Amino acid sequence: MKKLKAGILGATGMVGQRLVTLLKDHPWFEVAALAASPQSAGMTYADAVSNRWHMASPIPERAAGITVQDASKISAVSEQVDFVFSAVSLGKAETLALEEAYARAELPVISNNSSARMLPDVPMLIPEINSHHTAVIPAQRRRLHIKHGFIAVKCNCSIQSYVPALTPLMAFEPRQIMVSTFQAVSGAGRVLKTWPEMEGNLIPFIRGEEEKSQEEPLKIWGQLNADASAIIPAAGPPISAQCIRVPVSDGHLATVSVKFAKNPGREAILDRWANFHPLAEYGLPSSPPQFLIYLDQQDRPQPVLDVNAGRGMAISLGRLREDPVFDWRFVCLSHNTLRGAAGGSILSAELLLRQGYLTHQEESS
Ligand SMILES: NC(=O)c1ccc[n+]([C@@H]2O[C@H](COP(=O)([O-])OP(=O)(O)OC[C@H]3O[C@@H](n4cnc5c(N)ncnc54)[C@H](OP(=O)(O)O)[C@@H]3O)[C@@H](O)[C@H]2O)c1
């Protein structure tokens, strides 16, 4: 298959660097354009990130020599690519305006940003859970008066661990959920060595995160309306979330307590997790062989030991036990810049390609 040409908006940032790294040897996509703010535009990618390359592997050779473009120069970027990943750090309104401008230029946009997430005709994807929500894309195209462009988004990284764990348990009708998240510094685009306030400390506030952690799962568990013009969020279950920044490099860990209408036994829960393979039919390159991995050791999962499970795309679970107030409680962990950002958006792009929404520009013109 001829590879699709991908552009990356916000290529110099934490998520952008992950995207560049993950796309290095991708079987379906290749990096064709890199864009960021006007400050980085005009430099080679290697120069633009020279003093802030945070990945463990070196800058991929092909990307290193690409000249970074100004992301606001939409037609110049559009000419070179079939679709874009967006990972810019801008205000909400500016981000939405930029992403819609790319969509109106007939480019699919796969976004890590929150601006378009709650729009009813924008699919917010965890591909294993709501791949059917992409059916709303034709309605979004009608709203924007376009034929081939669209915006699809990834959800917030904080919910990426517990929503996958709760979804296979929906048959037991969860009634109340209480979650605390312990979120890595890379989730703020930062590293420990340049964030001294985090040393030996934690910060019990992440702006907007608790609201997103409570609301976004309901959209993911929502259903399309009758004419597939909108995703209607689920009415429940209600979630109470507290989000804490902790001195961890990578990995968002969540503790979850849940009350069910039909309280399942321990074996039933473990069985549902072990047998949750919803993407098997698609054969997507970034899909981990086992999505939900339960660890029996009582001190797991731990970010340092488990964050890279399934090349950072699996969710690690542990400590399933009865709860004296709710029914069950457990711990879950996901990699926030892999599964929670760059890897998750690449998986979404793979799904969209398989479903026929991502194509070569010449096929769509
Ligand atoms: N980090 C995570 O784990 C994570 C997870 C999920 C979602 N996200 C979301 O992903 C987005 C990026 O996060 P990040 O952590 O990668 O941020 P970051 O490290 O701060 O990177 C921000 C990127 O945006 C670019 N940018 C800034 N101003 C711009 C402008 N005016 N025009 C075009 N580009 C501009 C920057 O370019 P310059 O280098 O030129 O300034 C840089 O490439 C955010 O919306 C964030 O909420 C992050």
The ligand as an ORCA input file, in Angstrom:
! r2SCAN-3c Opt
* xyz 0 1
  N       1.222     15.845     26.957
  C       0.219     14.998     27.027
  O       0.295     13.914     27.646
  C      -1.082     15.281     26.340
  C      -2.047     14.274     26.324
  C      -3.252     14.484     25.657
  C      -3.478     15.696     25.037
  N      -2.524     16.677     25.076
  C      -2.842     17.934     24.369
  O      -2.021     18.014     23.201
  C      -1.692     19.383     22.934
  C      -0.171     19.523     22.896
  O       0.337     19.143     24.164
  P       1.902     19.092     24.452
  O       2.025     18.524     25.800
  O       2.607     18.437     23.314
  O       2.256     20.681     24.451
  P       3.686     21.364     24.270
  O       4.782     20.430     24.590
  O       3.576     22.641     25.014
  O       3.767     21.673     22.667
  C       2.966     22.658     22.112
  C       3.121     22.714     20.596
  O       2.220     23.730     20.099
  C       2.960     24.611     19.270
  N       2.416     25.960     19.273
  C       2.408     26.855     20.287
  N       1.864     28.019     19.872
  C       1.527     27.830     18.562
  C       0.960     28.646     17.574
  N       0.624     29.929     17.817
  N       0.754     28.146     16.330
  C       1.101     26.866     16.057
  N       1.677     26.040     16.950
  C       1.866     26.520     18.197
  C       4.377     24.595     19.849
  O       5.276     25.077     18.868
  P       6.640     25.892     19.273
  O       7.583     24.856     19.773
  O       7.028     26.521     18.007
  O       6.242     26.867     20.351
  C       4.527     23.113     20.132
  O       4.833     22.434     18.942
  C      -2.347     20.209     24.046
  O      -3.597     20.666     23.603
  C      -2.530     19.196     25.164
  O      -3.605     19.529     26.002
  C      -1.330     16.493     25.696
*
